[in-house]
């Protein structure tokens, strides 16, 4: 290739080579509409205020030290943006093909497994909604040392059979047994029918 051709191709080649780089994030700013990142790129160049593009409906703030992919729009290093960030110290491994996991650095995760969905955490889970429906074709199992329900429990749906608990007082209104009595024994199972 002659010198004239090299002279014209060299800037294009330089831009192409600079389009994608690996970096190491040093700071995340999540107080702005589009998260911005400061990272070390090309082993020693500290670049700040790079927007981090995230998927709609998902957001995260990795720890400093996260690996990131930096794309220079149009090959111009003055228009960098982060298209991916990952911290290998916290990423769970061993997922099967097709599985998905949302996770954090505390071991909390929502794992869409091949055999069902598994939520793992050592912290409380709070669900806030105006109404919650749970439907299962086989059964619902709750295992806990204590289960507490506040409010009215209606077995069999709205207007379902009323249930009295051990120790509750019940009123019998007819017959020779009319009166108020305390329940002194109870069944271990409750049925809505």
ABEGO torsion letter per residue (X at the ends): XBAAAAAAAAAAAAAAAAABBBBBBABBBAABABBBBBBBBGGABBBBGBBBBBBBGBBBBBBBGBBBBBBBBGGBAABBBBABBBBAAABBBGBBBGBBBBBBAAGBBBBBBAAEBBBBBABBBBBBBABBBBBBAABBBBBBABBBBBEBBBBGEBGBBBBBBBGBBBBBABEAABEBBBBABBBABBBAX
